[in-house]
Amino acid sequence: MSRFAPEHLTPEQIEEQSAVYGPFTQAVRDLVDAAIRTELGGDDIRAAQAAVEAVTARLREREIEGALGVTFSEDGVGRPWGNAVIGLRNAVAPPLVVEKAEDGSRVWSQFHLGAAYEGPPGCVHGGVASLVLDQMLGQAAGAGGRPGMTATLQVHYRKPTPLGPLRAEAWIERTEGHKTWARGELTGPEGLCVEAEGLFILPRWAREPADAETRPGFFE
Amino acid sequence: MSRFAPEHLTPEQIEEQSAVYGPFTQAVRDLVDAAIRTELGGDDIRAAQAAVEAVTARLREREIEGALGVTFSEDGVGRPWGNAVIGLRNAVAPPLVVEKAEDGSRVWSQFHLGAAYEGPPGCVHGGVASLVLDQMLGQAAGAGGRPGMTATLQVHYRKPTPLGPLRAEAWIERTEGHKTWARGELTGPEGLCVEAEGLFILPRWAREPADAETRPGFFE
């Protein structure tokens, strides 16, 4: 299956695919949550396992080798549907829907993290906060026309992040050649929980003037 | 459901529970992977969705409110089964099985990250690397008798981390009062990919000599 290769799908076909895979993946996310929280045991769980294995076997009758990669439509719009934070088809992803200021100066997202993202009891895992912020900072760099891969990430935990409704925001702090420094924060109902700053660098191999469709780093 | 409260289960009962929930959660992880990689579409996916929703509805007939928290057995052994990195019952977790040097000086884990942890095509999401390392550093602090919550985390990406078999290792670098600095690294088949260092602090409210069962921070 393609990595950065364009797939020649029309916007209508992409819309159609997302209308099929989006709700299905959401159903898998609900299952992940229920699997953590159920109080059923023994035979009930064994029956659930058999049912899940049957679905998986059916899905695997035709599947790509390896991971999903990032595919692009004819107009160059990327679909990072496998991405661990924003992937429409990835049940590990909450997923974040990232919004972007018109002038590209800021990105933000409002989302909900439930039982599957727990670290300390009732709180978001510190590493999940860094996962979300890495994605947001990378997208802030991309939104500002400065795509790159993470070189360093510094995360400052101000107070525990409660599970539940959260907001993340990120922006470019400064730039220098191929380097972009981005900052961002994660806030809960009681205010600021985690701050992060990161350095993003466009890999050398991606710096040649090339077909925009083959340029990586927008999604990470 | 309990957060830090002990559950009065015998080792045999815990073993029995893990023999039921462990394989079931693994089946859910396989489903997450298959949902990303399947090439089936349309009616096949809608049928899969209906089957998944039926399982979820059954599981939710009896479930705890909120997240799983951390429960302890009679002998004080913790079960962070909901944890986003090591949770036996959490399909978002790979899960890592973390090993510990007898003298508590080091922790390590060998594990596999597949399609669900992708960022750049074919590579581990940078934020997933930080998620894994946050957990490992926290466990290194705990293994050395210095449990705490993450205060700061610095992650240095040396080269892209390929999806596939990986190894993470962490250790305590130095300590000062209630502060513990831990370091760790993530390596792939081609060597070092990511380094991290973190500061872990035992929260003030947890510093009183108290029942060990109520002390948090071992798992984060």
Interface residues (C-beta under 8 A of the other chain):
Chain A: R3 F4 Q17 V20 Y21 P23 F24 T25 A27 V28 D30 L31 V32 A34 A35 I36 R37 T38 E39 L40 G41 G42 D44 I45 R46 A47 A48 Q49 A51 V52 E53 A54 V55 T56 R58 L59 R60 E61 R62 E63 I64 G66 A67 L68 G69 V70 W81 G82 N83 A84 V85 G87 R89 N90 A91 V92 G114 A115 A116 Y117 E118 G119 P120 P121 G122 C123 H125 G126 G127 V128 S130 L131 V132 L133 D134 Q135 G138 M149 T150 A151 T152 L153 Q154 V155 H156 Y157 P160 L163 P216 G217 F219 E220
Chain B: R3 F4 Q17 V20 Y21 P23 F24 T25 A27 V28 D30 L31 V32 A34 A35 I36 R37 T38 E39 L40 G41 G42 D44 I45 R46 A47 A48 Q49 A51 V52 E53 A54 V55 T56 R58 L59 R60 E61 R62 E63 I64 G66 A67 L68 G69 V70 W81 G82 N83 A84 V85 G87 R89 N90 A91 V92 G114 A115 A116 Y117 E118 G119 P120 P121 G122 H125 G126 G127 V128 S130 L131 V132 L133 D134 Q135 G138 M149 T150 A151 T152 L153 Q154 V155 H156 Y157 P160 L163 P216 G217 F219 E220
